[in-house]
Structures are given as structure tokens and as C-alpha cells.
């Protein structure tokens, strides 16, 4: 399964609604991600950053990840956001034979 970090900045309207209602956004996020076949590994707030929310999400593929976050994005809850694909050391280890193969044929510009 693929791992992602979603970093987002809530819109002023969304923040106002969260403050007024006390809406548990972590539970809502977990339900959406699980409905798409994924798992929410972390739901964090951040001080003094461009983005105020970070979520660590595991999903079967890009399609399920996009399906899980698209309703929130389309609702306008986020003023801005970005997704950062994550990888593990196991992924790096698996890539090493490929890198060695490509290194044998790769030539830099002018080289």
C-alpha cells in the first residue's frame, strides 16, 4: 500500500464551523479514508506553518487516496493543500537493483 502525507490549510469558513460546532475532523477523516480502503495513521495540527493540518494516510493506490480526499477538497474545506508521497527504507532497498541497472546505461548531458 502507498503512504501519503496530506498537508492542508483550513478555509476561514471551515475553521469558524469547527470552532462553533466542535466537529471532530479526525473521526470524519478516518471514516472517509477507511471507506476508500485506506488507513489513517496520524492526524496532526501544526503551529506557525503554512499548513495547519498534517495527515499520514495509507491507501491501496493513488486512486483510493484521491477518492478519499476529493470530497473534502471539493467542499472547499481547505484553502490550500498538498500531498507528499512517502516511501520507506524497504522501498529504497527494492529500488537499488533498478538503480544499478539504470546507472549502467545513463549518461549525463555532455557525458
Secondary structure as UniProt FT lines:
FT   STRAND          2..10
FT   HELIX           12..21
FT   HELIX           25..35
FT   TURN            36..37
FT   STRAND          39..45
FT   STRAND          53..59
FT   HELIX           62..75
FT   STRAND          78..86
FT   HELIX           89..103
FT   TURN            104..105
FT   TURN            109..110
//
